[in-house]
């Protein structure tokens, strides 16, 4: 998949069709599946609109059962993104409630990847649902996590505080994502440059088998870094990794993922969202 190839387009179309079919049967969908429907509808697929409203209505009822940080973060972003295609006030209300719940857990967070996903979700969602005041709080929390977990040349730890155990690919990728989101909101170059450093220190791990959800997150981060490297103004201002080809890295990772997908559930929807990032 050196570019947005036909095989990938077919894969995404098939995944979308499967999500639509499940929605038509009234099955509960993951936050990734709902987000995929939102993006497909926004891109012009009118047929998706027939099931999107019902899927969102069910999600508003059932998402409260997903109290785990990673799941709640997914719904925070899904509901915030859904406000771009629906004026249902319940979506913004649900996103705001989820933001507050995530932020309330920050002082007790112990795992870097969970803290990063939580912060990232709040940074992504807050501006679009009228919670701009949460952006600085999320940036402050991100800096606290970085200060506690990051060591120059040794990446980040797996936990915040306690004995230092170097973090895995999930910790590095998800903290890099949060840093990139913070850069997009603030324009502060140290955030994006640290994100790239974390990916550079994880290159060996990115070439090894990993959880599908983490691999999809990694592909999306690689795509975001590729776009920065393609920006002449950014290249002139930032210190970047010489010779890096993040788009090729993302392409290779997505191609590998096509052989790992075994169903049309949440993992497949996450893959489709990663392809969407690649094609943006």
C-alpha positions in Angstrom: 0.0 0.0 0.0 2.5 2.6 -1.1 -0.5 4.9 -1.6 -4.2 4.6 -1.0 -4.5 1.4 -3.0 -7.6 -0.3 -4.3 -7.2 -3.3 -2.0 -7.3 -1.0 1.0 -10.3 0.9 -0.3 -12.2 -2.4 -0.7 -11.2 -3.5 2.8 -12.6 -0.3 4.3 -15.8 -0.5 2.2 -16.3 -4.1 3.4 -15.7 -3.1 7.0 -18.2 -0.3 6.7 -20.7 -2.6 5.1 -20.3 -5.0 8.0 -20.7 -2.2 10.6 -23.9 -1.0 8.8 -25.3 -4.6 8.8 -24.7 -5.0 12.5 -26.3 -1.6 13.1 -29.3 -2.5 11.1 -29.7 -5.6 13.3 -29.7 -3.4 16.4 -26.4 -4.7 17.7 -24.4 -2.5 20.0 -21.3 -1.0 18.3 -17.9 -0.1 19.6 -16.9 3.6 19.7 -14.5 2.9 16.8 -17.4 1.5 14.7 -19.6 4.5 15.5 -16.8 6.9 14.6 -16.3 5.0 11.3 -20.0 5.5 10.5 -19.7 9.2 11.4 -16.7 9.7 9.1 -18.3 7.7 6.2 -21.5 9.8 6.5 -19.5 13.0 6.6 -17.5 11.9 3.5 -20.8 11.6 1.5 -22.1 8.1 2.1 -25.8 9.0 2.5 -26.8 5.4 3.0 -24.8 5.3 6.3 -27.2 8.0 7.6 -30.0 5.5 7.6 -28.4 3.6 10.5 -26.2 6.3 12.1 -28.9 8.0 14.1 -30.1 4.8 15.6 -26.5 3.6 16.3 -25.8 6.9 18.1 -29.0 6.7 20.1 -28.1 3.2 21.3 -24.6 4.3 22.1 -25.9 7.1 24.3 -27.7 4.6 26.4 -25.1 1.8 26.5 -21.8 3.6 26.7 -22.1 4.2 30.4 -21.4 0.5 30.9 -17.9 1.0 29.5 -16.2 2.5 32.5 -12.6 1.4 31.7 -10.4 4.4 30.8 -9.6 3.2 27.2 -13.3 2.6 26.5 -14.4 5.8 28.0 -11.8 7.7 26.0 -13.1 6.1 22.8 -16.6 7.3 23.5 -15.5 10.7 24.4 -13.9 11.2 21.0 -16.8 9.4 19.2 -19.5 11.6 20.7 -17.4 14.8 20.1 -16.9 13.8 16.5 -20.6 12.9 16.1 -21.5 16.6 16.9 -20.0 17.5 13.5 -22.9 15.6 11.8 -25.7 15.9 14.3 -27.2 18.7 16.3 -28.6 16.3 19.0 -27.6 18.1 22.3 -27.3 14.7 24.0 -24.1 14.0 22.1 -22.2 17.1 23.4 -23.7 16.4 26.9 -22.3 12.8 26.8 -18.9 14.0 25.6 -18.7 16.6 28.3 -19.7 14.1 31.0 -17.1 11.7 29.7 -14.4 14.4 29.7 -15.2 15.2 33.3 -15.1 11.6 34.3 -11.7 11.1 32.6 -10.2 14.3 34.1 -11.4 13.3 37.6 -9.2 10.1 37.3 -6.0 11.9 36.3 -4.7 12.3 39.9 -4.9 8.6 40.5 -3.6 7.4 37.1 -0.7 5.0 37.3 -0.3 3.6 33.7 1.3 5.8 31.1 -0.7 4.5 28.1 -4.1 4.9 29.9 -3.2 8.4 31.1 -2.1 9.3 27.6 -5.3 8.0 26.0 -7.4 9.9 28.5 -5.5 13.2 28.0 -5.5 12.7 24.3 -9.3 12.2 24.2 -9.9 15.3 26.3 -7.6 17.4 24.1 -9.4 16.2 21.0 -13.0 16.6 22.3 -13.0 19.6 24.5 -12.7 22.4 21.9 -15.6 21.0 19.8 -18.1 20.7 22.7 -17.5 24.0 24.4 -15.0 22.9 27.0 -12.1 25.0 25.9 -11.1 25.6 29.6 -10.2 21.9 29.8 -7.5 22.2 27.2 -5.0 23.9 29.5 -5.8 21.5 32.3 -5.2 18.5 29.9 -1.9 20.1 28.7 -0.8 20.6 32.3 -1.6 16.9 33.0 0.3 15.8 29.9 3.4 17.7 31.1 3.1 16.1 34.5 3.0 12.6 33.0 5.9 13.4 30.7 8.0 14.8 33.7 7.3 11.7 35.7 7.8 9.0 33.0 10.2 10.3 30.4 13.9 10.0 30.5 16.0 11.4 27.6 17.4 8.5 25.5 15.4 5.9 27.4 11.8 6.8 26.3 9.1 6.5 28.9 8.3 4.2 31.8 5.3 2.0 31.9 4.0 3.5 35.2 3.8 7.0 36.6 5.9 6.9 39.8 7.3 3.9 41.5 10.2 1.7 40.3 11.1 2.6 36.7 10.3 -0.1 34.2 10.7 1.0 30.6 7.3 1.3 28.8 6.2 -0.8 25.9 5.1 0.2 22.5 1.6 1.1 23.8 3.1 3.6 26.3 5.3 5.3 23.6 2.7 5.4 20.8 -0.2 6.7 22.9 1.9 9.3 24.7 3.2 10.4 21.3 -0.4 10.7 20.0 -1.3 12.9 23.0 1.8 15.1 22.4 0.9 15.5 18.7 -2.6 16.6 19.7 -1.2 19.0 22.2 1.1 20.4 19.5 -1.9 20.8 17.1 -3.7 22.9 19.7 -0.8 24.9 21.1 1.8 25.0 18.3 4.5 24.2 20.8 7.3 22.5 18.9 8.7 20.6 21.9 5.6 18.5 22.0 5.8 17.3 18.4 9.5 16.8 18.6 9.2 14.7 21.7 6.5 12.7 20.0 8.9 11.9 17.2 11.6 11.0 19.6 9.3 8.5 21.3 8.5 6.9 18.0 12.1 6.8 17.0 13.0 5.0 20.2 10.2 2.4 19.5 11.1 1.6 15.9 12.2 -2.0 16.7 9.0 -2.6 18.6 6.9 -1.2 15.8 8.3 -3.8 13.5 7.3 -6.6 15.9 3.9 -8.3 16.4 1.6 -6.2 18.6 -2.0 -5.8 19.7 -4.2 -4.8 16.7 -5.5 -1.7 18.6 -2.0 -0.5 19.4 -0.8 -1.1 15.9 -3.7 1.0 14.5 -2.8 3.7 17.0 0.8 3.5 15.8 -0.2 3.8 12.2 -2.2 6.9 12.9 0.7 8.5 14.7 3.0 7.7 11.9 0.6 9.3 9.4 0.5 12.5 11.5 4.3 12.6 11.7 4.5 12.1 7.9 2.2 15.1 7.4 4.5 17.2 9.6 7.5 16.1 7.7 5.8 17.1 4.5 5.3 20.7 5.8 8.2 22.9 4.7 7.6 25.5 7.4 7.5 22.8 10.1 10.8 21.2 8.8 12.4 24.6 8.9 11.4 25.2 12.5 11.7 21.8 14.2 14.5 19.3 14.8 13.3 16.2 12.9 14.7 12.7 12.3 16.9 12.6 9.3 15.8 10.2 6.6 12.6 9.1 8.3 9.8 8.0 6.0 6.8 7.8 8.3 4.3 7.4 5.4 6.1 4.3 4.2 6.3 3.0 7.8 2.5 3.5 8.1 1.9 1.8 4.8 3.9 -1.2 5.8 2.2 -1.5 9.2 -1.3 -1.2 7.6 -0.4 -3.9 5.0 0.7 -6.1 7.8 -2.5 -5.5 9.7 -4.6 -6.7 6.8 -3.3 -10.2 7.6 -4.1 -9.9 11.3 -7.8 -8.9 11.1 -10.1 -11.8 11.9 -13.5 -10.3 12.3 -15.5 -7.2 11.5 -15.7 -5.9 15.1 -13.8 -3.2 16.9 -10.4 -4.1 15.6 -11.5 -3.9 12.0 -13.1 -0.5 12.6 -9.9 0.7 14.2 -8.1 -0.5 11.1 -10.5 1.4 8.9 -10.0 4.6 10.9 -6.2 4.2 10.5 -6.6 3.8 6.8 -8.7 7.0 6.8 -5.8 8.8 8.6 -3.5 7.4 5.9 -5.7 8.7 3.1 -6.2 12.2 4.7 
